């Protein structure tokens, strides 16, 4: 599984799926599922947070 970050950076879904899931990736269409998930989440903007705000969320959740 080493070295799969290059495939992700290039959006090489088939290469990533092959490296992660093995040769059966195509049978299960993992590369298509990865591409669809990326396209879905790429449309959603990141949440804007102020510096230090994220740590406060975790502190409040623990109470």
TIGUDO-565350 format. One line per field, with one value per residue (C-alpha): x negated, y, z; residue in three letters; residue number from 0. Coordinates in Angstrom, 3 decimals, padded with zeros to 6 digits. Layout:
BEGIN
xx <- c(X_...)
yy <- c(Y_...)
zz <- c(Z_...)
vexfi <- c(ALA_...)
selum <- c(NUM_...)
REM end
This chain:
BEGIN
xx <- c(000.000_-003.017_-003.225_000.466_000.343_-000.950_002.112_004.416_002.651_003.038_006.630_005.579_008.513_007.776_004.133_005.118_007.857_005.497_002.828_005.238_007.748_005.685_006.587_010.297_010.758_012.154_014.683_016.078_015.727_013.831_012.193_015.607_016.780_013.684_014.126_017.812_017.052_014.316_016.558_019.348_017.152_015.152_018.329_018.759_016.748_014.470_015.759_014.145_012.804_010.822_007.437_007.904_011.629_011.351_009.712_012.618_015.089_013.392_013.197_016.910_017.799_015.973_018.094)
yy <- c(000.000_002.263_005.130_005.608_009.328_009.979_008.301_010.392_013.635_012.799_011.651_008.281_006.441_003.143_003.209_003.951_001.313_-001.284_-000.519_-000.453_-003.180_-005.438_-006.794_-007.244_-003.448_-003.367_-006.118_-004.128_-000.787_000.809_003.294_004.550_004.839_006.823_009.199_009.747_010.411_012.881_014.736_014.906_016.241_018.573_020.628_021.274_024.275_023.938_025.229_028.507_028.555_031.105_030.164_028.030_027.549_023.832_022.995_024.671_022.444_019.334_020.765_021.571_018.129_016.377_018.008)
zz <- c(000.000_000.099_-002.326_-003.015_-002.299_-005.830_-007.310_-005.131_-006.051_-009.767_-009.274_-010.682_-009.166_-010.916_-009.794_-006.210_-006.143_-007.640_-005.042_-002.109_-003.010_-005.285_-008.712_-007.919_-007.763_-011.313_-010.638_-007.722_-009.559_-006.676_-009.046_-010.188_-006.595_-005.624_-008.542_-007.742_-004.072_-004.957_-007.393_-004.795_-001.986_-004.241_-004.779_-001.056_000.182_003.175_006.496_007.462_011.013_012.959_014.375_017.495_016.932_016.113_019.433_021.239_019.456_020.819_024.319_024.353_023.015_025.877_028.604)
vexfi <- c(UNK_UNK_UNK_UNK_UNK_UNK_UNK_UNK_UNK_UNK_UNK_UNK_UNK_UNK_UNK_UNK_UNK_UNK_UNK_UNK_UNK_UNK_UNK_UNK_UNK_UNK_UNK_UNK_UNK_UNK_UNK_UNK_UNK_UNK_UNK_UNK_UNK_UNK_UNK_UNK_UNK_UNK_UNK_UNK_UNK_UNK_UNK_UNK_UNK_UNK_UNK_UNK_UNK_UNK_UNK_UNK_UNK_UNK_UNK_UNK_UNK_UNK_UNK)
selum <- c(0_1_2_3_4_5_6_7_8_9_10_11_12_13_14_15_16_17_18_19_20_21_22_23_24_25_26_27_28_29_30_31_32_33_34_35_36_37_38_39_40_41_42_43_44_45_46_47_48_49_50_51_52_53_54_55_56_57_58_59_60_61_62)
REM end
